[in-house]
Amino acid sequence: MNSYCVIGSGISGATIANLLSKKNSVHIYDKARGPGGRCSFKRLNKLKGFDHGAQYISPKSIRFKKFIENLLKKKILKKWSGKHIFLNKIKKENKNHVKIIGCKGNNDISKYLIKNIKCNFQSELEKIKFINNKWKLDFKNNQIKYYDKLILTCPFPQLKKLLKNLIEDPFIKQEIKMDANITVMIEIKKTNKNISSYFFDDKILGWAAKENSKKRFKNNNDLWTLQSTNFWANKKINKNRENKEKNSKILIDRFFKLTGIKKAKIITSLNHGWKYSSNSRPFKIKSYWNTKLNLGVCADWFVGPRVEAGWISANDLYKKINK
């Protein structure tokens, strides 16, 4: 039985790990505190929290639709109803756009896929070496592990650093600039506006979602997730940690102004910067597999910015491994 190490527990990492685990020994490592990657769920407590990454899933391909339908039947996922306000004048609204979310959080897909796989969280990979047909993995927590085969699902800039001098494939030599995103999560006193989300026509604030509308919890206050535009975040992300309060205030002020909600006291405010949020320019390949090195790469950035892209990339890699 082959031993596989999968780096990352987002939808691509969880999907490839689930597929490989049927016939192999698979371990997952992730630098985060829990699974989900870009579909992470930030908890305030056991009852309430925020989808501070991807807001929802809207499946397009036939195979992915079937996968999602199965999870809807199992009540892992559900439809997000309510009033969604589309204000963006540049992009066209798709009236048939179905919004699918996790019943407990948008990391529910990853949780479901990896429930029987050994996961090691808060384990950030620092260096890799291929020695005597084995992968030596050095983690920042001083762990050293050895595996037969390695699957990486990290953002492209991080991948380039890890694979430097290891592979010569043309895809790794490409120059791409992944878009950033800055997300602010706020808790305010309950308002009378019965809105589920806003998609804005603004250069700074792109999206706002009312977490209460997802009907995962009951709360006396309103919880809102505010997400910046990529345009604004790309300029602010490198100094977001130093400027968290300033950047949060900018997004919060825009939120009140654009929605018309009366400015209220902020009970809770959290800021999360996604330096490598998404890539809108797909590669010519959907995944990468090197038979000689027993090295694979799958991630949403191969295919596009949508959550579905990570699932497509992982399934493509699984086919390549089993050729």
Steps between C-alpha positions, in 0.01 A plus 500: 500500500636842401531775759372836376544836663249768398583860587182703547142417604306732268266348245784389271704344783196338661378363165831345391559361850155340502551342157848366583401370846287224349815302407787679676619633832440877500591771750402868472701794631366855518641817655150613606318403819235305313394380155354694211770718348325776308166365630599550863243577769598739780321420826419756767373218720341157457179647364593791276767597249590631156573354156804722462626338179286380209142610564309232311522238226319526169577179304534514122649175368279188484732286715536763769123557503451128570758515778323799658155342459624197695616722785167685496320168542729409789430840657866595500405797281185708451368782282547856620170677447394854584533835329831544318553855370706524180626856445804444278463669161809347338414133558172349385279334756406140431140461619541120508805529723449242778682573825606188692652520849607260773235416761744590778769692310646516150783269604243219530608349166860465617388363837283239328775390258775466760300362795686165484845640415772588749539879502778707654401864544723792597774325303656736247731346241833681474731289278482188285770268363484189284748251649533132407156495336339645813374847578655659806271769642619761748227683690528826693401322823827300469330184377678300230294246305568258212248390235504303174288753314425867546199709395515879531189722487649831617473837319720540193757745651558266796522202265777666296711546813457137608572354154792726417774292328288184527299504177548659158143480372387813308200559726719575804690767306190703426454840658154546648374753751238346726236743623470593866191553713445668835208374705350675801251324728276717715228457760250786541159550658214341307354713220164485326652430157417146391786462251719192448779659296612796293720491189623858469605724213794649687879512465561419867219282639396213278269285710311483828325191638268481798599184682168485689320448168676164458287370791777315680445680828268739678648819636375830640759687292577505127821345371634631169793385289645782290738420215706753310550510126818339367593838350514666844646202689787458253622845603443457874577136577876523566445739790160374614636358826644836604193685370224262613303762690529758221407257222214355705360847564510581127300187412255545789436866409440399135257232617281741693513758222418262213225304679331793669506311830519746788852512637511293816749412771731217395471228765755269334744569217743250346732550203646227280728561202510248215826580319445226240124490468447399137632491145262609224732392216492119463802290400507276193515197730259413784756332726858370501641152559866395484535121493877500558474713811160371617399864531157647429347847507132588491329826593220731392748745341566249218139534385353828629380700800194292590487235775402246234840554334679331791278192474555480122878528545509225765298258286726572203808420711347174622454391136864580423624306801303192394594497132 
